Amino acid sequence: MKAVVGTPQCGHAHIGFLARGHIQGAYADGCSFDFTAPAVVVLEAGHDAWVVGNEPAVLIQFDAEAETARRFGLPDQHRHA
């Protein structure tokens, strides 16, 4: 997606259920995440993520477009509490 959005990190929050596959990723500050299906996934804006292995990842998202973070009570960008 980097080539499509033109930024090194995703500016959108993602909330959903990883039904299949394995994903990993990191935030600009070095925090990382690793999810293997089945798993509930919450990613704050400001991440980079990728699929691990040859199996496609299937993430069923609850998406409110630009309002996702606000509607689900997430910060507008990843940051440490």
Secondary structure, 3 states (H helix, E strand, C coil): CHHHHCCCCECCCEEEEEEECEEEEEECCCCEEEEECCEEEEECCCEEEEECCCCCCEEEECCCHHHHHHHCCCCCCCCCC
